[in-house]
Amino acid sequence: MTTAAAELEMAERHDAAGRHDEAIGCLARATQAGDVEAKTRLAKRLIVGDRAPLLFRQGAGFMREAAQEGGAEAAALLAVLAA
């Protein structure tokens, strides 16, 4: 298992236990490691403030980066944001 995959798994465990700040930290580390899935998950949270601070601009920036890096879900969500 890659480091990014381990961080994603830990994020899910933290969320399940109600430790959302720790989950955000895991997603941020996986994002910094270049994981597109983590970047998309973090972006979604920031855009709507779901178990994360509401930071629309930063979330949209992460979503755009994830789409440019080949993330299919990110590209679809970015299209919705742009509509």
N, C-alpha and C positions, 0 to 999 in steps of 0.2 A: 504494500500500500504506500502510495506517495505521501509526502508531507501534507500536500494540499488536500488529498482525500481524507487523511486522518483529521485535519482541521475541520472539514465539512462534517464528518461523523461526530466530532466533539461538539460542534455547534448544535447539531440536532439533539444531542444528549443534554447540553446546557439548557436549550429551549424547553425540552420536556420536563426538566427540573425547575423551570422558572427562573433560571439564571441568564436572563437575556443579554445583560452587559457582557458576560463572558462569551456568549454565542457570537455577539457582534465582533468581539476581539478575534475569535477563531476565523470568522468570515474575512475580516480585514487582513489577517496573516495569510490566508489562502489567496486572497486577492493580490497581495503584494508578491506572492510566489508565482503569479501569472495564471491562476485558475479561473477560466471563463465562467464556469458554473457558480463559483463563489462570488465573483464580481456581479453576476446577474442577481443572485439572491440578496446580496448586500444592497444593490441598487434598488430593488423592489422595496425593501424595508425602508430605506431612506426616503424614497419618493412619497410613500404614504404614511410614514411614521409608525410602522407596524413593529412593535417591540424594539424600537430604535427611535432616535430623535428624528423629527421631521426636517429633512435637509434636501428639499426638492432639487436644487441646482446640482449638488454633489451627486445625488442619486442618478439624475439624468446624465451627468457626465460619465459615471461608471457604466450606465446602460449603453451609452454611445460607444465607449471603449470596448465593452463586451461584444457588441454587434460588429464592430470593426475587426475584432479578433476571431470572428466566425461563430459567435453564439447565436443559434437560430431563435431561441426564445427571446433573447435580448433584441434581436432585429425585429421580431414581431411586436414586442412591447414598445419599442422605440417608434414604430410606425403608428401605433395607437396614440402615443404621446404627441406625435407630430400632427395628428388629424384634427 
